[in-house]
């Protein structure tokens, strides 16, 4: 049985996941992989990330790579 999160709880889970990652940064790929089984529809993760940005908890960021392309994702705001 799959567990689908209600929107406020989903926001909380995604924020905690990003916060626990190294440096408070999570790539879009890692977020998609971590939460793909908890979505009823494909656009819920994007809605959650947009809500967290509006609340000022996360910002979009790009992590440079030494050997490959840069990685796009989200970073926790230091004050959050």
C-alpha positions in Angstrom: 0.0 0.0 0.0 1.3 3.4 -0.9 1.2 6.4 1.4 0.0 9.6 -0.2 0.7 12.8 1.8 -1.8 15.6 2.2 -0.4 18.9 0.9 0.7 20.5 4.2 2.4 17.2 5.4 4.0 16.8 2.0 5.5 20.3 2.3 6.9 19.5 5.7 8.4 16.2 4.5 10.0 17.7 1.5 11.5 20.6 3.6 12.9 18.2 6.1 14.4 16.1 3.4 16.2 19.1 1.8 17.3 20.3 5.3 18.9 16.9 6.1 20.9 16.7 2.9 24.6 17.7 2.9 24.8 21.5 3.0 21.0 21.8 3.0 21.0 21.3 -0.8 19.1 18.7 -2.7 19.1 18.2 -6.5 15.9 18.0 -8.4 16.7 14.5 -9.4 17.2 13.4 -5.8 13.9 15.0 -4.8 12.0 13.3 -7.6 13.5 9.9 -6.7 12.7 10.3 -3.0 9.1 11.3 -3.4 7.9 9.7 -6.6 5.9 7.0 -4.7 4.1 9.5 -2.5 2.4 11.5 -5.3 -1.0 10.8 -6.7 -0.4 13.2 -9.6 2.9 14.1 -11.3 2.8 17.8 -10.5 2.6 17.7 -6.7 6.3 17.9 -6.0 6.5 21.1 -8.2 3.6 22.6 -6.2 5.3 21.8 -2.9 8.6 23.4 -4.0 6.7 26.5 -5.2 4.9 26.8 -1.9 8.1 26.4 0.1 9.7 29.1 -2.1 6.8 31.4 -1.5 7.1 30.8 2.3 10.8 31.8 2.0 12.0 28.4 3.3 14.0 27.4 0.2 15.6 29.0 -2.8 16.5 27.5 -6.2 20.2 27.0 -6.5 22.8 25.5 -8.7 25.7 23.5 -7.3 28.8 23.7 -9.4 30.6 20.4 -10.2 34.3 19.9 -10.6 34.1 17.2 -13.2 30.7 17.5 -14.9 27.7 19.7 -15.5 26.3 21.9 -12.7 23.4 20.4 -10.7 20.1 22.3 -10.3 18.1 21.9 -7.1 16.9 23.6 -4.0 18.7 24.9 -0.9 17.3 25.7 2.5 17.4 29.4 3.5 19.7 29.8 6.4 17.1 31.6 8.5 14.5 28.9 8.1 
